[in-house]
Amino acid sequence: METLLADLLELYPTAASGIPPVRLAHLITGALRGFKTVAKSSDELRHMIQDLLQIVSAGQ
């Protein structure tokens, strides 16, 4: 998943353009694992993921 995400981030640069796509993908997948630990429900997990994606894609 991380490799696919890095490839997508190369094709579609984000507001975090100072961070190489490979590192950004690593940060995102790490955050997703952490979200699974702290989310109290699948609904909360979905909202956290949506918020993260919104942050990453800001400024496109």
C-alpha positions in Angstrom: 0.0 0.0 0.0 2.8 2.4 0.9 4.4 1.9 -2.6 1.2 2.6 -4.4 0.5 5.6 -2.2 4.0 7.0 -3.0 3.4 6.5 -6.7 0.1 8.4 -6.5 1.7 11.2 -4.5 4.4 11.5 -7.3 1.6 11.9 -9.9 -0.5 14.2 -7.8 1.8 16.5 -5.7 0.3 17.7 -2.4 0.6 20.8 -0.2 3.4 18.9 1.6 5.5 19.2 -1.5 8.7 19.7 0.5 8.4 16.1 1.7 9.5 13.4 -0.8 6.5 11.2 -1.8 8.1 8.1 -0.4 8.5 9.7 3.1 5.0 11.2 3.0 3.6 7.8 2.1 5.5 6.2 5.0 4.1 8.9 7.4 0.6 8.4 6.2 0.6 4.6 6.5 2.1 4.9 10.0 -0.6 7.3 11.0 -3.2 4.9 9.7 -1.9 2.2 11.9 -2.0 4.5 14.8 -5.6 5.5 14.0 -6.6 1.9 14.3 -5.2 1.9 17.8 -7.0 5.0 19.1 -10.3 5.0 17.2 -13.2 3.9 19.4 -15.3 2.8 16.4 -15.1 2.1 12.7 -17.0 5.4 12.2 -14.4 7.4 14.1 -11.6 5.6 12.1 -13.2 6.5 8.8 -13.5 10.2 9.9 -9.9 10.2 11.0 -8.7 8.8 7.7 -10.9 11.3 5.8 -9.4 14.2 7.8 -5.9 13.0 7.2 -6.5 12.7 3.4 -8.0 16.2 3.4 -4.9 17.6 5.2 -2.5 15.8 2.8 -4.4 16.8 -0.3 -4.9 20.5 0.8 -3.7 23.0 -1.8 -4.0 20.8 -4.9 
